[in-house]
Amino acid sequence: MFIDQLEIDTVIGIHPHEQLAPQPLRLSLRIGFDNRVPAASNAIDDTLDYATMAARLRALAQGQRWWLIETLIESSAELLRKEFGARRLRLRIDKPDAVAEARSVGVIIEREYPAMATDD
């Protein structure tokens, strides 16, 4: 499943002027899961609800002030692991207005979490 360039405005950055007002970010997500169960059942309860994931990621990003994209992206990955059972994911956060001469800058992470008997 994927979400491409989810637009999020949040306060992020290490410079004082960046902490004055929200800035645009774009979050892209690839999350691995076994889609055979929802394909067979045709039931939303058996799949990952991308609208709910997008809303939770937006709420996380907008819920506080961030200094670093690295902190936000790791917090986002942890949210996806804990709340949605992500075992494999690739996240990208673009900060398009950070460097005037560049279309965008940002961070990309890939994570694979081992299945555990109990998650905290």
C-alpha contacts under 8 A as a table, 3 or more apart, distances in Angstrom:
res1	aa1	res2	aa2	distance
1	M	30	R	5.87
1	M	31	I	5.44
1	M	32	G	6.53
1	M	33	F	7.63
1	M	50	Y	8.00
2	F	28	S	7.44
2	F	29	L	5.30
2	F	30	R	4.45
2	F	31	I	6.24
2	F	50	Y	7.92
3	I	6	L	6.70
3	I	27	L	7.87
3	I	28	S	5.49
3	I	29	L	5.06
3	I	30	R	6.73
3	I	50	Y	7.30
3	I	54	A	7.79
4	D	27	L	6.82
4	D	28	S	4.44
4	D	29	L	6.37
5	Q	26	R	4.65
5	Q	27	L	4.91
5	Q	28	S	4.84
6	L	25	L	7.97
6	L	26	R	5.20
6	L	27	L	4.93
6	L	28	S	6.30
6	L	54	A	7.27
7	E	24	P	6.85
7	E	25	L	5.90
7	E	26	R	4.75
7	E	27	L	6.67
8	I	24	P	5.76
8	I	25	L	5.16
8	I	26	R	6.16
8	I	27	L	7.52
8	I	58	R	6.09
8	I	61	A	7.38
8	I	62	Q	7.70
9	D	22	P	5.40
9	D	23	Q	5.15
9	D	24	P	4.41
9	D	25	L	6.00
9	D	62	Q	7.05
10	T	21	A	7.77
10	T	22	P	4.34
10	T	23	Q	5.40
10	T	24	P	6.62
10	T	25	L	7.41
10	T	61	A	6.21
10	T	62	Q	5.12
10	T	65	R	7.25
11	V	18	E	6.86
11	V	19	Q	5.71
11	V	20	L	7.39
11	V	21	A	5.92
11	V	22	P	4.20
11	V	23	Q	5.93
11	V	62	Q	7.40
11	V	64	Q	7.52
11	V	65	R	5.10
11	V	66	W	6.19
12	I	18	E	6.22
12	I	19	Q	6.27
12	I	22	P	7.11
12	I	23	Q	6.89
12	I	65	R	5.95
12	I	66	W	4.50
12	I	67	W	5.36
12	I	68	L	6.64
12	I	69	I	7.42
13	G	16	P	7.87
13	G	18	E	5.18
13	G	19	Q	6.39
13	G	66	W	6.43
13	G	67	W	4.62
13	G	68	L	5.89
13	G	69	I	7.80
14	I	18	E	6.79
14	I	19	Q	7.52
14	I	67	W	5.08
14	I	68	L	6.94
15	H	18	E	5.31
15	H	19	Q	6.88
16	P	19	Q	5.36
16	P	20	L	7.00
17	H	20	L	5.42
17	H	21	A	7.79
18	E	21	A	6.49
18	E	22	P	7.68
18	E	23	Q	7.60
19	Q	22	P	7.54
19	Q	65	R	7.47
23	Q	97	D	7.71
24	P	95	K	6.60
24	P	96	P	7.10
24	P	97	D	7.42
25	L	93	I	6.62
25	L	94	D	5.57
25	L	95	K	4.89
25	L	96	P	6.78
26	R	92	R	7.97
26	R	93	I	5.58
26	R	94	D	5.03
26	R	95	K	6.72
26	R	96	P	7.90
27	L	91	L	7.17
27	L	92	R	5.64
27	L	93	I	4.50
27	L	94	D	6.44
28	S	91	L	5.76
28	S	92	R	5.05
28	S	93	I	6.44
29	L	89	L	7.14
29	L	90	R	5.76
29	L	91	L	4.70
29	L	92	R	6.51
30	R	89	L	5.47
30	R	90	R	5.04
30	R	91	L	6.54
31	I	86	A	6.60
31	I	87	R	7.86
31	I	88	R	5.83
31	I	89	L	4.37
31	I	90	R	6.52
32	G	86	A	6.94
32	G	87	R	6.75
32	G	88	R	5.13
32	G	89	L	6.11
33	F	86	A	7.26
33	F	87	R	7.38
33	F	88	R	7.65
34	D	37	V	7.04
35	N	38	P	5.61
35	N	39	A	6.05
35	N	47	T	6.95
36	R	39	A	4.99
36	R	40	A	6.10
37	V	40	A	5.23
37	V	41	S	6.16
37	V	46	D	6.51
37	V	47	T	7.72
38	P	41	S	5.02
38	P	42	N	5.28
38	P	43	A	5.82
38	P	44	I	7.11
38	P	45	D	7.93
38	P	46	D	4.88
38	P	47	T	5.36
39	A	42	N	5.37
39	A	43	A	7.98
41	S	46	D	7.42
42	N	46	D	7.91
43	A	46	D	5.60
43	A	47	T	7.23
44	I	47	T	5.44
44	I	48	L	7.56
44	I	49	D	7.02
45	D	48	L	7.80
48	L	53	M	7.86
48	L	84	F	7.11
49	D	52	T	5.40
49	D	53	M	6.33
50	Y	53	M	4.87
50	Y	54	A	6.00
51	A	54	A	5.14
51	A	55	A	6.21
52	T	55	A	5.07
52	T	56	R	6.16
53	M	56	R	5.18
53	M	57	L	6.13
53	M	80	L	7.76
53	M	84	F	7.86
54	A	57	L	5.19
54	A	58	R	6.08
55	A	58	R	5.12
55	A	59	A	6.09
56	R	59	A	5.04
56	R	60	L	6.12
57	L	60	L	5.11
57	L	61	A	6.24
57	L	76	S	6.45
57	L	79	L	7.90
58	R	61	A	5.21
58	R	62	Q	6.08
59	A	62	Q	5.18
59	A	63	G	5.67
60	L	63	G	5.17
60	L	64	Q	7.50
60	L	76	S	7.38
61	A	64	Q	6.70
61	A	72	L	6.87
62	Q	65	R	7.49
66	W	69	I	7.38
66	W	71	T	7.40
66	W	72	L	6.88
67	W	71	T	7.59
68	L	71	T	5.40
68	L	72	L	6.70
69	I	72	L	5.05
69	I	73	I	5.99
69	I	93	I	7.27
69	I	106	G	7.15
69	I	107	V	6.84
70	E	73	I	5.26
70	E	74	E	6.18
70	E	107	V	6.79
71	T	74	E	5.33
71	T	75	S	6.11
72	L	75	S	5.09
72	L	76	S	6.06
73	I	76	S	4.96
73	I	77	A	6.20
73	I	91	L	7.15
73	I	92	R	7.66
73	I	93	I	6.99
73	I	107	V	7.69
73	I	109	I	7.74
74	E	77	A	5.06
74	E	78	E	6.24
75	S	78	E	5.12
75	S	79	L	6.20
76	S	79	L	5.06
76	S	80	L	6.28
77	A	80	L	5.13
77	A	81	R	6.20
77	A	89	L	7.68
77	A	91	L	7.42
77	A	111	R	7.92
78	E	81	R	4.99
78	E	82	K	6.07
79	L	82	K	5.25
79	L	83	E	5.69
79	L	84	F	7.55
80	L	83	E	5.48
80	L	84	F	5.11
80	L	85	G	6.53
80	L	86	A	5.60
81	R	84	F	5.78
81	R	85	G	4.80
81	R	86	A	4.36
81	R	87	R	6.64
81	R	113	Y	7.90
82	K	85	G	5.69
82	K	86	A	7.40
82	K	119	D	7.42
82	K	120	D	7.71
86	A	89	L	6.72
86	A	113	Y	7.56
87	R	111	R	7.78
87	R	112	E	5.50
87	R	113	Y	4.78
87	R	114	P	6.68
87	R	115	A	7.11
88	R	110	E	7.57
88	R	111	R	5.69
88	R	112	E	4.37
88	R	113	Y	6.32
89	L	110	E	5.69
89	L	111	R	5.41
89	L	112	E	6.56
90	R	108	I	7.20
90	R	109	I	5.68
90	R	110	E	4.30
90	R	111	R	6.47
91	L	108	I	5.62
91	L	109	I	5.39
91	L	110	E	6.45
92	R	106	G	7.21
92	R	107	V	5.73
92	R	108	I	4.29
92	R	109	I	6.56
93	I	106	G	5.43
93	I	107	V	5.53
93	I	108	I	6.58
94	D	104	S	5.99
94	D	105	V	5.56
94	D	106	G	4.41
94	D	107	V	6.84
95	K	98	A	5.78
95	K	104	S	5.67
95	K	105	V	5.38
95	K	106	G	5.60
96	P	99	V	7.39
96	P	102	A	7.73
96	P	103	R	5.95
96	P	104	S	3.96
96	P	105	V	6.17
97	D	100	A	6.42
97	D	103	R	7.78
97	D	104	S	6.72
98	A	104	S	7.05
98	A	105	V	6.75
99	V	102	A	5.45
99	V	103	R	7.75
99	V	104	S	7.04
99	V	105	V	7.16
100	A	103	R	7.60
102	A	105	V	7.10
116	M	119	D	6.21
